């Protein structure tokens, strides 16, 4: 599971963002560990492909790919030397795969900035300096908190950002789905699917992964005991489930039609899994 740490200076909207995201948390019965820590939220990756496959298969369960977001203690200047909650911050940040760096770009006289000035690039420099001093370099997505309720917004610095960015408003909830997807993309991950009457599920693997490696997402044995995989693109399978109407006809009949059209391929150990593949692993 992709684990993303949400970091930022105090009063930039970090916890507001975390709270907005975790309102979208997946059901606890699918991921019982999502309630272990109140600062951890497991959020589904929005994917209409899974919705459509689940409807086609009339699946009893639908399980999305997920991102684990961790609300990490606010960082302050000197954190690498133990200032504030520096030691706690740095120990948590080492455990995540990637970083969302929340940057406040709005003015609001009722919400004091820790440096008494809205200077997004300076804020970023402070955070990145502390991370560098602690020997931490991880993939980073800059999340610009625009806050539609703010008095004014600064955007003239965006071209100078040191990495990819996305704009959100955690109070009004705008941009949250894009943020989840962008977080998922940050580590160059792709989604493949399994589907059937029992469940339809989205699985995560790295772009460029071979079928045996991707199969580890389902079970470790799938890598060592892999024989072959039957593969079809999700849309091809879905199209084969339409019998001249919009009503899905079930995964079994969809596969029958797909095989008759030669759309289901048998792939070996060297096959590179593609985003959107529906795969049946044979071991």
C-alpha positions, 0 to 999 in steps of 0.5 A: 500500500502506498503510504503518503506523509502530509507535512507542512508548517503550522497553520497551513491547512495540513490537518484540515486537508487530512480531515477532508481526505479521511471523510472519504475513508474506505469501509473498516470491514475491508481494511480493519487497520484503518482505525489503529491510529487517528492520524492515519487514514486509508483513502480509496483511489477513485477509479470508474473502471473498477465501478464498471467491472464490478457492475458487469460481474455483479460482484458481491464486494468492490475493493479499490486501490488505496492510499494511506495518508499520515498526518505528520506533526507540524514541522518548524525551523530547526526540526532536524536538530530536535526543535518543536516535535522535530524528532517525532516528525522525522521518525514518522517521515522516514516511514512513508513512501512519498511526501505531500507538502502542504503550502499555504498561499492565501492571506487571512488576518484571522489565521496567523502564519508562523512566520507572519508573512505569506511567502510560499517559496520560503516555507518550502525552503524551510521544510526542504532544508530540514529534510535535507539536514536529516538526510531525507530525500523522498518524492514530493507533491506540493499541495497549494492550499488556495482556500476559497474563503481567503482574502487574497491568494498568491500564485506568482511563485508557481513557476518556481516550484521545485516539483509537481503541484496541485491546487486544493481547497480542503475546506470546500473539498475541491480537488480532493479526488485529483489529489488522491490520484496524483498521490497514487501517480507520484511513485509511478504506480499503475492499477490492474484488476481482478473481477468476478462474482465474489469480488472486483478489486483494484491492485497496485504495482509499479509501472514496468512490472512483470506479471509475476512481480505484479502478482505479489500484490495478491499473494507472495506465492504468485511470483514464485509459482507463476505459470502464466496469466490470462490478460484482457484490457478492462474496456475490451472485457466490458464491451464484451459484456454488453449484449447490444444494450447497456445492461451488463451480462456478467463476467463469465459470459463476458469472458466467453465473448472475449475469448471468441474474439481473441481478446483474452491473451495468454502471457508468460513471465516476461509480460509487462503489466499495463495499466487497466489490465484485467488479469487471471493468474495461473499458478 
